[in-house]
Structure formats: structure tokens, C-alpha cells
Amino acid sequence: MAIVRKYRVLVVDDSPVMQALISRMLSSMSEVEVVVTALDAFEARLDRLVNGAFARAFTADRKSTRL
């Protein structure tokens, strides 16, 4: 039996609607796990430091504040 590794992804977007859409789309893929959603890079980094959430990839809104 093969061990399936999931890609842990961080979703950063200043729009809660887009966060939800992107998270839902990525979560529908069996090889992806959304570990954190954040409004900006500062919030994402804070969540990583406080909760130890580590992601191998991220999505970000290029016009996002504090990125």
C-alpha cells in the first residue's frame, strides 16, 4: 500500500469569498490539504508561528495588502 502525501497549501486572499472558492477548489483534490486561510501575508505568518501550520505551497492575491 502506497503512502499518499498531501500538498499542504496556504490560501492568502483579502477577499473572504475568494478564500472560500479557492479553498473549496483545492480541497476537492485528493492530494491537496488547505492548512490555513489568511487575509494577508502578515496574518498567514502569524498563524504559522502560533499554530505551527506549515505549507509546501501557497496561493496569493497579487494585489493583496501587506504581502
C-alpha angles and dihedrals in degrees: 000000000000121000110234114214117207123217107238108218134193116209115206118182133138090222115078089203092056091044089056094045094048092043092049092048093049094043090056088068112086093217095053131079119186104216102176140011119199139174094226143356093268092057091045092052092046091052090049092051095045100039101026092237107169122188130189092205140017142197121216139181104241091215093049118131120246093017 
